[in-house]
Amino acid sequence: MRKEKTSLNHMLVIVLLYSGLTGIITGLFLYLFRYLSSLLLELTYTIYTSVQLNLWSLPIFIIGLIILAYLVSLLIKWEPHAGGGAISRAAGFVRGILLFNWLRTLISTFISAQLVFFAGLPFGIEGPSVIMGTAISGGVNDLGKAHPAHKKYLLTAGASAGFSIATGSIFAGTIFTLEEMHKKFSFMLLSVAMSGAVFASVTMRILDYILGNHTAFFSLTNEFKNIPFEFIWLAPLLGIGAGLLAVGFNFLIEFFGDLSTYKFKKVPLSVKLILNFLLVGFIGLFVIETIGNGHHSIIEPLFDKQFSLGMIALLFVLKIITIVVSSSSGTTGGLFIPVLVIGALYAGLFNEIAILMGFNSEYTAAIILIGMCVFFGTSMQAPITTIAFIIEASLHPETIIFMMVAILAGILIGEAFHMKPLNEIALKRFMKIQDQNRVWNLYNVKATIQENAFVIGKTVRDILWPANTLIKELIQENQQNTTNIAVHGGDRVLTNHDQILFQIQSFDIDRTLKEIQDLIGIQELTIELIR
């Protein structure tokens, strides 16, 4: 009974108090961030249009881009986590493999993201929103003096809250952190993620109601026509093409990212960003649809079939160029919307060719949705989050069987080519940079769960153990015959006096041991250095 009460108290504190507070603060902060971003994007379109009509202002435009790029470089030098790959960085924070200062990360990401949006770079608010939500939860943990064992759970709530606010998708925001960051599901993680997403989304809805705003992600203005089941053969075709495209796209992101980070590491960041901003700026002057994340300038018009085949092909090529270059330069921003845009353009090309071959154009919106779903899900290797988001954002679940067939085909193609998930590519690079001058050691650590420890009453899979920590053996007392039994598996409920043998790979064993004691109680640990 006492074990259950301890576990329940921890759950209530994490889920309702800290995670709820994280969701509310994140909702308020990111609502302002999203509002300012939309204003800046409108101003950006106005400036680009004005320069197109008044070429005498081109020198001023160039100087402006250079200044913006230099300011962003200063912010990233001050706080490196304000750089690119925001969702990957947030995943590193949540897993405990990247160290961060929550206040510096929050301030620098907020400012640098606005400067990047103002310049017209092809990034969306989703990546910065996730990392700022994670940073806010770090602040709630520190300022709220939460139990040290709560921190990773609060970071999970913050990431879910940030995703939910940025996309307006509460369910996808809940699933996102479990599938994309933790790579596992458990009741406690689901509860924490859901709490952050729910409180943030409710906060957003209240503000929308007060201010009279509308937060639908996709606006399908024309009547939506679902594809008849007799055309189910289109789904694997879409999936195979998207899978091959995802393999190529992820390769380009990794290749040029490594090239910029390692081969051209002596080139100052400010120079890389200036070249990036100028490239995007000049392309945007010639084809204004390429500036910004492409949500309203590309995806929405594709739904309404406003582009010709030639225009879709041009946007497809230019968007890949600007996204790959911007991602590899290290500037602030996330790839969530950009990846959706590539998927939408791919589907637009597929749709136009199908129409030329006699396919009905009234299914255009459905094909665009399926294309976005399969390319994003394959590139990120997050099919559940992707399907949930597309259905929630479009309010059209009719295409789910087509989505699932297509995404299955895409994932199989990705697996056949041993494709790395997009966010894991960036995270691996960040870890290598952080740990390049550090030496890891391997340890065996024996410990015993203490009275009133955080882990008591929870399953093994519920616990967010320190990074690179493996449970080799868990010995529990069999209360029926008082003999010790060795148990394995994530469903085992942890109790007082359980003996655990950990295998730990760590660059900083003292920090790792502290994290373990925060979870199982302070004690003298038996430590064996293996290598």
C-alpha positions in Angstrom: 0.0 0.0 0.0 2.8 2.4 0.9 4.6 1.5 -2.4 1.5 2.4 -4.4 1.0 5.7 -2.5 4.6 6.8 -3.1 4.3 6.0 -6.8 0.9 7.8 -7.0 2.3 10.9 -5.3 5.2 11.1 -7.7 2.8 10.7 -10.6 0.5 13.5 -9.4 3.4 15.9 -8.8 4.9 15.3 -12.2 1.8 15.0 -14.3 -0.5 17.5 -12.8 1.7 20.1 -11.0 5.0 20.4 -12.9 4.0 19.1 -16.3 0.8 21.1 -16.2 2.7 24.3 -15.2 5.2 23.6 -18.0 2.3 23.3 -20.5 0.7 26.5 -19.4 3.9 28.6 -19.5 5.0 27.1 -22.8 1.6 27.8 -24.3 1.7 31.5 -23.3 5.3 32.0 -24.4 5.0 30.2 -27.7 1.7 31.8 -28.6 3.6 35.1 -28.5 6.5 33.5 -30.5 4.1 32.2 -33.2 2.3 35.5 -33.4 5.5 37.5 -33.9 6.8 34.9 -36.4 3.6 35.4 -38.6 4.0 39.2 -38.5 7.6 39.0 -39.5 6.8 36.6 -42.4 4.2 38.9 -43.7 6.7 41.8 -43.5 9.3 39.6 -45.3 7.0 39.0 -48.2 6.3 42.7 -48.4 10.1 43.5 -48.5 10.9 40.9 -51.1 8.0 42.1 -53.3 9.1 45.7 -52.9 12.7 44.8 -53.9 11.4 43.0 -57.0 9.6 46.1 -58.1 12.3 48.6 -57.1 15.7 47.2 -58.1 17.4 50.3 -56.8 16.9 49.0 -53.3 18.8 45.7 -54.0 22.0 47.0 -52.3 20.1 47.8 -49.2 18.4 44.4 -49.3 21.8 42.7 -49.6 23.2 44.7 -46.7 20.2 43.8 -44.6 20.6 40.1 -45.2 24.3 40.3 -44.3 23.5 42.1 -41.0 20.8 39.5 -40.1 23.2 36.7 -40.8 25.9 38.2 -38.7 23.5 38.8 -35.8 22.4 35.2 -35.9 26.0 34.0 -36.0 26.7 36.1 -32.8 23.7 34.5 -31.0 24.8 31.0 -32.0 28.3 31.6 -30.9 26.9 32.8 -27.6 24.7 29.7 -27.3 25.5 26.9 -29.7 22.2 25.2 -29.0 20.5 28.1 -30.8 21.9 26.6 -34.1 20.2 24.2 -36.5 18.6 20.9 -35.8 16.4 22.1 -33.0 14.3 19.0 -32.6 17.5 16.8 -32.7 19.0 19.0 -29.9 15.8 18.8 -27.9 15.9 15.0 -28.2 19.4 15.1 -26.9 18.3 17.2 -23.9 15.4 14.9 -23.1 17.6 11.7 -23.3 20.3 13.4 -21.2 23.0 13.1 -23.8 23.4 16.8 -24.5 24.0 19.3 -21.8 22.3 22.7 -22.0 21.6 26.0 -20.1 17.8 26.5 -20.3 17.8 30.3 -20.1 20.5 30.9 -22.7 18.9 28.4 -25.0 15.5 30.0 -24.6 16.6 33.6 -25.2 19.0 32.9 -28.0 16.6 30.6 -29.9 13.7 33.0 -29.6 15.7 35.9 -31.0 17.7 34.1 -33.7 14.7 32.2 -35.0 12.9 35.6 -35.5 15.9 36.9 -37.4 16.0 33.8 -39.6 12.3 34.0 -40.4 12.7 37.7 -41.2 15.4 36.9 -43.7 13.0 34.4 -45.4 15.0 31.2 -44.8 13.1 28.0 -45.5 12.5 27.0 -41.8 9.3 26.7 -39.7 8.5 27.5 -36.1 8.2 23.8 -35.1 11.8 23.1 -34.4 12.4 26.3 -32.3 9.1 25.7 -30.6 10.1 22.2 -29.5 13.5 23.3 -28.2 12.1 26.3 -26.4 9.4 24.2 -24.8 12.1 21.9 -23.6 14.1 24.9 -22.3 11.0 26.3 -20.5 10.5 22.9 -18.8 14.1 23.0 -17.7 13.4 26.4 -16.1 10.3 25.0 -14.4 12.4 22.1 -13.0 15.2 24.4 -11.7 13.2 27.3 -10.4 10.4 25.1 -9.1 13.0 23.0 -7.2 11.6 19.8 -8.5 13.0 16.4 -7.4 16.1 15.7 -9.5 14.5 12.5 -10.8 11.6 14.6 -12.4 13.8 16.5 -14.8 13.7 14.2 -17.9 9.9 13.8 -17.5 9.4 17.6 -17.4 11.6 18.0 -20.4 9.4 15.4 -22.2 6.3 17.5 -21.2 7.9 20.7 -22.5 8.9 19.1 -25.8 5.3 17.8 -26.3 3.9 21.2 -25.4 6.1 22.9 -27.9 5.2 20.6 -30.7 1.5 20.9 -29.9 1.5 24.7 -29.9 3.5 24.9 -33.1 1.3 22.4 -35.1 -2.0 22.8 -33.3 -2.0 19.0 -32.9 -2.5 17.8 -29.4 -2.6 14.1 -30.1 0.5 14.2 -32.4 2.3 16.3 -29.8 1.7 13.6 -27.2 2.9 10.8 -29.5 5.8 12.8 -30.9 8.1 12.7 -27.9 7.6 9.0 -27.2 8.2 7.8 -30.8 10.7 10.4 -32.0 12.7 11.2 -28.8 12.4 8.3 -26.3 11.8 5.6 -28.9 9.6 3.8 -26.4 6.1 3.9 -24.9 5.0 3.5 -21.3 2.1 4.6 -19.2 4.1 7.2 -17.2 5.8 8.7 -20.3 2.4 8.9 -22.1 0.8 10.6 -19.0 3.6 13.2 -18.8 3.6 13.9 -22.5 -0.1 14.2 -22.6 -0.2 16.5 -19.6 2.2 18.9 -21.3 0.4 18.8 -24.6 -3.1 19.2 -23.1 -2.3 22.1 -20.8 -0.4 23.9 -23.6 -3.2 23.3 -26.1 -5.9 24.4 -23.7 -3.9 27.6 -23.0 -3.6 28.2 -26.8 -7.4 27.6 -27.4 -8.3 30.0 -24.6 -6.1 32.7 -26.1 -7.5 32.0 -29.6 -11.0 32.4 -28.2 -10.2 35.6 -26.4 -8.4 37.1 -29.5 -10.7 35.6 -32.1 -8.0 33.6 -33.8 -8.2 30.3 -35.7 -5.4 27.7 -35.5 -6.2 25.1 -38.2 -3.0 23.9 -39.7 -4.3 23.1 -43.1 -7.1 25.0 -44.8 -8.7 22.7 -47.4 -11.0 25.2 -49.0 -12.3 23.0 -51.8 -14.5 20.0 -51.3 -12.3 17.1 -50.2 -12.6 13.9 -52.3 -11.4 10.7 -50.9 -9.6 8.3 -53.3 -11.8 5.2 -54.1 -10.4 2.0 -52.8 -10.1 0.6 -56.4 -7.0 2.9 -56.7 -5.2 1.5 -53.7 -2.4 0.5 -56.0 -1.4 4.2 -56.1 -0.4 4.1 -52.4 2.6 1.7 -52.8 3.7 3.7 -55.9 3.6 6.9 -53.9 5.4 5.1 -51.1 8.2 3.7 -53.2 8.9 7.0 -54.9 8.8 8.9 -51.5 11.1 6.3 -50.0 13.7 6.7 -52.7 13.4 10.5 -52.4 13.8 10.3 -48.6 16.9 8.2 -48.9 18.4 10.8 -51.3 17.3 13.8 -49.2 18.6 12.4 -45.9 21.9 11.6 -47.7 22.2 15.2 -48.9 21.4 16.6 -45.4 24.1 14.3 -43.8 26.7 14.8 -46.6 26.5 18.6 -46.7 26.1 18.9 -42.9 29.3 16.9 -42.4 31.1 18.8 -45.1 30.2 22.1 -43.4 31.0 20.9 -39.9 34.3 19.0 -40.5 35.8 19.8 -44.0 35.0 23.6 -43.7 35.3 23.9 -39.9 37.9 26.7 -40.3 35.4 28.8 -42.2 33.8 31.3 -39.8 30.2 30.7 -38.9 29.4 34.2 -39.9 30.7 33.6 -43.4 28.7 30.4 -43.8 25.5 32.2 -42.7 26.1 35.2 -44.9 26.5 33.0 -47.9 23.4 31.0 -46.9 21.2 34.1 -46.4 22.4 35.7 -49.7 21.6 32.5 -51.6 18.2 32.2 -50.2 17.6 35.9 -50.7 18.5 35.9 -54.4 16.5 32.7 -55.1 13.6 34.3 -53.3 13.8 37.4 -55.5 13.4 35.3 -58.6 10.8 32.9 -57.2 9.2 34.4 -54.2 7.3 31.2 -53.3 10.6 29.8 -52.1 11.0 32.1 -49.1 9.7 31.1 -45.7 8.8 27.6 -44.7 6.4 27.1 -47.6 3.3 26.3 -45.5 1.0 29.0 -47.0 3.0 29.7 -50.1 3.4 26.2 -51.4 1.3 23.6 -49.5 -2.0 25.5 -49.5 -1.8 26.4 -53.2 -0.9 22.7 -54.1 -4.1 21.6 -52.4 -6.0 24.0 -54.7 -4.0 23.0 -57.8 -2.7 26.5 -58.4 0.7 25.5 -59.8 1.6 24.1 -63.2 3.7 21.0 -63.6 6.7 23.1 -64.6 6.3 25.4 -61.6 6.0 22.5 -59.2 9.2 21.0 -60.6 11.1 24.3 -60.3 9.9 24.7 -56.7 10.8 21.1 -55.9 14.4 21.7 -57.0 14.8 25.1 -55.5 13.3 24.1 -52.2 15.7 21.1 -51.9 18.7 23.4 -52.6 17.7 26.1 -50.1 16.7 23.5 -47.4 19.9 21.5 -47.7 22.2 24.6 -47.8 20.3 26.2 -44.8 20.4 23.1 -42.8 24.1 22.5 -43.4 25.1 26.1 -42.6 24.1 25.6 -38.9 21.5 28.4 -38.7 18.6 28.4 -36.4 15.5 26.5 -37.5 13.7 23.2 -37.8 13.1 20.8 -40.6 9.5 19.8 -39.8 7.6 22.0 -42.2 10.4 22.0 -44.9 10.2 18.2 -45.0 6.4 18.4 -45.3 6.9 20.9 -48.2 9.2 18.5 -50.1 6.7 15.7 -49.6 3.9 18.0 -50.9 5.9 19.0 -53.9 6.8 15.4 -54.7 3.1 14.5 -54.4 2.2 17.4 -56.6 4.5 16.1 -59.3 3.0 12.6 -58.9 -0.5 14.1 -59.1 0.2 16.1 -62.3 1.7 13.2 -64.1 -1.2 11.0 -63.0 -3.7 13.6 -64.3 -1.8 13.6 -67.7 -2.4 9.9 -67.8 -6.1 10.3 -67.2 -6.4 10.3 -63.4 -9.2 12.5 -61.9 -7.9 15.8 -60.6 -10.5 16.0 -57.9 -8.3 13.7 -55.8 -5.5 16.2 -55.7 -5.8 17.2 -52.1 -5.9 13.6 -51.0 -2.7 12.7 -52.9 -0.9 15.8 -51.5 -1.8 14.6 -47.9 -0.6 11.1 -48.6 2.6 12.3 -50.2 3.4 14.6 -47.3 2.7 11.8 -44.9 4.8 9.1 -46.5 7.8 11.4 -47.2 7.9 12.9 -43.7 7.2 9.5 -42.0 10.0 7.8 -44.0 12.5 10.6 -43.7 12.0 10.9 -39.9 11.2 7.3 -39.4 8.2 8.3 -37.2 5.2 6.8 -38.9 2.8 7.0 -36.0 3.4 10.7 -35.2 3.2 11.5 -38.9 -0.2 9.7 -39.5 -1.6 11.2 -36.3 -0.4 14.7 -37.3 -1.7 14.6 -40.9 -5.2 13.4 -39.8 -5.4 15.8 -36.9 -4.1 18.8 -39.0 -6.3 18.1 -42.0 -9.4 16.7 -40.2 -9.7 14.1 -43.0 -9.1 10.5 -41.7 -10.6 9.0 -44.8 -7.2 8.5 -46.4 -5.7 6.5 -43.5 -5.5 3.2 -45.3 -3.8 4.8 -48.3 -1.4 6.6 -45.8 -0.5 3.4 -44.0 0.1 1.4 -47.2 2.2 4.2 -48.7 4.2 4.8 -45.5 4.8 1.0 -45.1 6.3 0.9 -48.6 8.4 4.0 -47.9 9.8 2.7 -44.7 10.7 -0.6 -46.3 12.6 1.3 -49.0 14.4 3.3 -46.3 15.3 0.1 -44.5 16.6 -1.5 -47.7 19.0 1.4 -48.1 19.9 1.5 -44.4 18.7 5.1 -44.2 19.4 7.0 -41.0 16.5 9.0 -39.5 16.8 12.7 -40.2 16.9 13.8 -36.6 19.3 11.1 -35.6 21.8 12.3 -38.3 21.9 15.7 -36.7 21.9 14.4 -33.1 24.9 12.1 -33.8 26.8 15.1 -35.1 26.0 17.3 -32.1 27.1 14.5 -29.7 30.4 14.1 -31.6 31.1 17.8 -31.3 30.3 17.9 -27.6 32.3 14.8 -26.7 35.2 15.1 -29.2 37.8 15.7 -26.4 36.3 13.4 -23.8 37.1 9.7 -23.1 34.4 7.3 -22.1 34.8 4.4 -19.7 32.7 1.3 -19.1 31.6 0.3 -15.6 29.6 -2.3 -13.7 27.7 -0.7 -10.9 25.8 -2.7 -8.2 23.0 -0.8 -6.2 20.0 -1.4 -4.1 16.7 0.4 -4.3 16.3 2.4 -1.1 13.2 3.2 1.0 10.9 5.9 -0.6 13.0 6.0 -3.8 11.5 7.5 -6.9 11.4 4.3 -8.8 9.4 2.3 -6.3 6.0 1.2 -7.7 7.0 1.9 -11.3 7.9 -0.5 -14.1 11.4 -0.6 -15.5 10.2 0.8 -18.8 8.7 3.8 -17.0 12.1 5.0 -15.7 14.2 7.3 -17.7 17.6 5.9 -16.7 20.8 7.9 -17.3 22.0 7.8 -20.9 24.0 4.7 -22.0 22.9 2.8 -18.9 21.9 -0.9 -19.2 20.3 -3.0 -16.6 22.2 -6.3 -16.8 20.4 -8.0 -13.8 17.5 -7.2 -11.5 17.2 -9.4 -8.4 14.0 -9.2 -6.4 12.9 -11.0 -3.3 10.2 -13.6 -3.8 7.8 -12.8 -1.0 6.3 -16.3 -1.0 9.4 -18.3 -0.3 11.9 -15.5 0.6 14.4 -16.5 -2.1 16.0 -14.2 -4.6 15.0 -14.4 -8.2 16.7 -12.8 -11.2 14.1 -11.0 -13.5 14.3 -9.4 -16.9 12.0 -7.3 -19.0 10.5 -3.8 -18.9 7.2 -4.8 -17.2 8.7 -5.6 -13.8 7.5 -3.4 -11.0 10.4 -2.1 -8.9 10.2 -2.5 -5.1 12.2 -1.8 -1.9 15.5 -3.6 -1.6 15.6 -4.7 -5.3 19.2 -5.3 -6.3 20.3 -4.0 -9.7 23.4 -4.5 -11.7 24.0 -1.7 -14.1 26.4 -1.5 -17.0 27.3 2.1 -17.7 29.2 3.8 -20.5 30.0 7.3 -19.4 32.2 10.3 -20.0 31.4 11.6 -16.5 30.8 8.7 -14.1 30.2 11.0 -11.1 27.3 12.8 -12.9 25.9 9.4 -14.0 26.1 7.9 -10.5 24.3 11.0 -9.1 21.5 10.5 -11.6 21.2 6.9 -10.6 21.0 7.8 -6.9 18.4 10.5 -7.6 16.3 7.6 -8.9 17.0 4.7 -6.5 18.2 6.5 -3.4 21.5 7.7 -1.9 23.8 4.9 -0.9 27.4 3.5 -1.2 27.6 2.0 -4.7 29.8 -0.9 -5.8 31.7 0.2 -8.8 33.9 -1.9 -11.1 35.8 -0.4 -14.0 35.6 -2.7 -17.0 37.6 -0.6 -19.5 
